[in-house]
Amino acid sequence: MDLEQYKNEGIKARKNIDISQIKSIASGIINSFRNNGKLIVFGNGGSAADAQHFVAELTGHYMKERKALPAIALTTNTSALTAIGNDYSYNDIFSRQVQALCKKEDYVVGISTSGNSKNVVAGIEEANSIGAFTLGFTGKSGGKLAGICSDVFHSDSDITPIIQEIHITAIHMICAIIDEDF
């Protein structure tokens, strides 16, 4: 893809972010915090980095000074990841952690550009069985996550790097709203 085409695809995807959905997501996370819940986030590769980035913005601060908020990225404990992957399966690395850490008051976010990452799908399914609210961050199609999450944020692109750019844009927008509330 040439750079002009890439830039235009990114502009189109960014313009198609649904602001009312961003507000709704932020409100859901805020409600979870107010009900003694936490944010649990996970994904693979670049999506793992986005999960960690999201959590860092909330446990630290985003744009404003405020109290630390309860959020955890399931991608940061390498001992758990490798033990679960070795003893069970790589497909179980998130579902086992969700089983251990999640409660129904929590807000659980699975990030997968395709929406089909088996371990992300399994983590969301486990959170659903607990009764937590689940959100999938995906690309245009939504993949399997579209059929199992309480809500799905779709990036309006099929190009992985642009999907990731839109995810981090949405995460920053959500964090800005949370900052204002706290």
C-alpha positions in Angstrom: 0.0 0.0 0.0 1.4 3.4 -0.8 1.7 6.0 2.0 -1.0 8.3 0.7 -3.5 5.4 0.6 -2.4 4.3 4.1 -2.9 7.9 5.4 -6.4 8.2 3.8 -7.5 4.8 5.2 -6.4 5.9 8.7 -8.2 9.3 8.3 -11.4 7.5 7.2 -11.2 5.0 10.1 -10.6 7.8 12.7 -13.5 9.9 11.3 -15.8 6.8 11.7 -15.2 6.4 15.5 -18.6 6.4 17.1 -18.3 9.1 19.9 -21.5 8.0 21.5 -20.1 4.5 21.8 -16.9 5.8 23.3 -19.0 7.7 25.9 -21.0 4.5 26.6 -17.8 2.5 27.1 -16.3 5.0 29.4 -19.6 5.2 31.4 -19.6 1.4 31.8 -16.0 1.4 33.0 -16.8 4.2 35.5 -19.8 2.3 36.7 -17.7 -0.8 37.2 -15.2 1.3 39.3 -18.0 2.8 41.4 -19.4 -0.7 42.1 -16.1 -2.0 43.4 -15.2 -3.6 40.1 -12.0 -3.3 38.0 -11.0 -3.1 34.4 -9.4 -6.3 33.1 -7.7 -6.1 29.6 -5.8 -8.5 27.4 -4.7 -9.2 23.8 -1.7 -10.5 21.9 1.3 -8.7 20.3 0.4 -5.1 19.6 -2.9 -5.6 21.3 -1.1 -6.8 24.4 0.8 -3.5 24.3 -2.5 -1.6 23.9 -3.9 -3.5 26.9 -0.9 -2.5 29.0 -1.1 1.1 27.7 -4.8 1.3 28.7 -4.1 0.0 32.2 -1.1 2.4 32.6 -3.2 5.4 31.8 -5.7 4.4 34.6 -3.4 3.2 37.3 -1.1 6.2 36.7 -2.9 9.1 35.1 -3.8 10.2 31.7 -4.1 14.0 31.3 -5.2 15.0 34.8 -4.0 14.2 38.3 -6.5 11.9 40.0 -6.6 8.8 42.2 -5.3 5.5 40.7 -8.0 3.3 39.3 -8.3 -0.5 39.6 -7.1 -1.9 36.3 -5.0 -4.9 35.3 -3.5 -6.2 32.0 -3.4 -10.0 31.9 -0.4 -9.8 29.6 2.2 -8.6 32.2 2.7 -11.7 34.4 5.2 -13.7 32.3 5.3 -16.5 34.9 1.6 -17.0 34.7 1.6 -16.7 30.9 4.3 -19.3 30.5 3.1 -21.6 33.2 -0.5 -21.7 31.9 0.8 -22.0 28.3 3.0 -24.9 29.3 0.7 -26.7 31.7 -2.5 -26.2 29.8 -2.4 -24.4 26.4 -1.6 -21.0 25.0 -5.3 -20.8 24.3 -5.9 -20.8 28.1 -3.5 -18.0 29.1 -6.3 -15.4 29.6 -9.3 -17.6 30.5 -7.4 -19.1 33.5 -6.4 -15.6 34.7 -10.0 -14.4 34.2 -11.2 -17.4 36.2 -8.8 -16.5 39.1 -9.3 -12.7 39.1 -12.6 -11.7 37.6 -15.9 -11.0 39.4 -19.2 -10.0 38.0 -18.7 -6.3 38.8 -15.7 -6.1 36.5 -15.4 -4.7 33.0 -13.4 -7.1 30.8 -11.9 -6.0 27.5 -10.5 -8.4 24.9 -8.4 -6.8 22.1 -8.0 -8.7 18.8 -7.6 -7.0 15.5 -9.2 -10.0 13.8 -11.7 -10.7 16.6 -10.7 -14.4 16.3 -7.7 -14.8 18.6 -8.5 -18.1 20.4 -7.1 -17.1 23.7 -8.9 -13.7 23.7 -12.1 -15.4 22.7 -11.6 -18.0 25.6 -10.9 -15.1 28.0 -14.1 -13.3 27.0 -16.1 -16.6 27.3 -14.8 -17.1 30.8 -15.7 -13.5 31.8 -19.2 -14.0 30.3 -19.6 -17.2 32.4 -18.8 -15.1 35.5 -21.3 -12.4 34.5 -18.9 -9.6 33.9 -19.5 -7.0 31.2 -17.4 -7.8 28.2 -16.1 -5.6 25.4 -14.3 -6.6 22.3 -11.9 -4.3 20.5 -11.7 -5.5 16.9 -11.4 -4.7 13.2 -14.2 -4.0 10.8 -15.6 -7.6 10.8 -15.5 -8.2 14.5 -14.7 -11.9 14.1 -15.9 -14.3 16.8 -15.8 -11.6 19.4 -18.7 -9.8 17.7 -20.9 -12.7 18.5 -20.0 -13.2 22.2 -19.2 -9.8 23.7 -21.7 -7.6 25.5 -20.5 -4.8 23.2 -17.9 -4.5 20.4 -15.8 -1.5 19.3 -15.1 -2.0 15.6 -12.2 -0.1 13.9 -13.4 0.8 10.5 -10.6 -0.9 8.7 -9.3 -4.3 7.7 -5.6 -3.2 7.9 -4.0 -4.4 11.1 -1.8 -1.4 11.8 -4.7 1.0 11.2 -7.0 -1.1 13.4 -4.4 -0.8 16.2 -4.1 3.0 15.7 -7.8 3.3 16.0 -7.9 1.1 19.1 -5.3 3.4 20.9 -7.2 6.5 19.8 -10.4 5.0 21.3 -8.5 4.1 24.5 -7.2 7.6 24.8 -10.7 9.1 24.3 -12.1 6.7 26.9 -9.3 7.7 29.4 -10.1 11.4 28.8 -13.7 10.8 29.8 -12.7 8.8 32.9 -10.2 11.5 33.9 -13.1 14.1 33.8 -15.2 11.9 36.0 -12.6 11.2 38.7 
